[in-house]
Amino acid sequence: MNYSVIVEVTLRPGIADPEGATIERALPALGFSGVRAVRAGKLFRFDIEALDAESALASAQSLSDRLLSNPVIEDAAVRLEE
């Protein structure tokens, strides 16, 4: 069975986020005020073939830990798409 997976990768708290900081500094010049604590991340969507939802999540988590994220500095949230 095919399952649609979403993996959201973000920097762990306390890790500098220069991309988020650059975006935050640019916002006032674009007319956006009051936006704080901008953090950038990555979102991956893919389909995975597995016997059941639990196996799909386990495979996606393993793939995320080994390829899509750096577990030392990033957190990865894996979920099945509805």
Buried (B, 14 or more C-beta within 10 A) or exposed (E): EEBEBBBBBBBEEEEEBEEBEEBBEEBEEEEEEEEEEBBBBEEBEEEBEBEEEEBBBEBBBEBBBEEBBEEEEBBBBBEBEE
